[in-house]
Amino acid sequence: MADQGTNGNGAGAAAEQLGQNPIQAKIVNQYIKDLSFENPNVHKLVAGIGDQPSLKVEVNVGARKLENDLYESAIELKATATNNIGTIYVLETVYAGLLKIEKMPEGALEPFLLISGPAMIFPFLRRLVADVTREGGFPPLLLDPIDFGQLYVRRQQQQAQASGKALA
């Protein structure tokens, strides 16, 4: 009878090793670190709505170690709506999650904090943005899903290009 724990390629041994030392990651808390909503031309907008607004959304992610096995993943978001009248609104926020991460290999930590961490807290940021814009007197801004993996890859490419230019 064949050994059911392995399939001849070492996968069984890897699974056993992971089973003995599983990676653990959980959200301990989520919070707004910074929030600003500006409606600078409300007096002009009352007189007339103007042209269809143009929306510019900027997103960045960051992470840092706080202590022992506690880390913070944060999403920085800036949304600016403008039209022919001027700036309709500017929403800036930093939304963060406090993550407890245990037994994660050092090489996997940065990608986890900059991809998986933001992906876990993004739905809550999305709701916050919709609520704030609606309470500001505008239709809710419903953010499209963000591919944090692609954002991470782009960031790595930019850093590689910057180091290449620094060496030249």
BELJO-V225668 format. One record per helix or strand of 3 or more residues. SS is the DSSP state (H for helix, E for strand). FROM is the first residue (numbers start at 1). TO is the last residue. If there is no record, write none. Layout:
BEGIN
SS/FROM/TO
SS/FROM/TO
END
This chain:
BEGIN
H/11/20
E/24/38
H/42/47
E/54/67
E/70/83
E/86/102
H/106/135
H/148/167
END
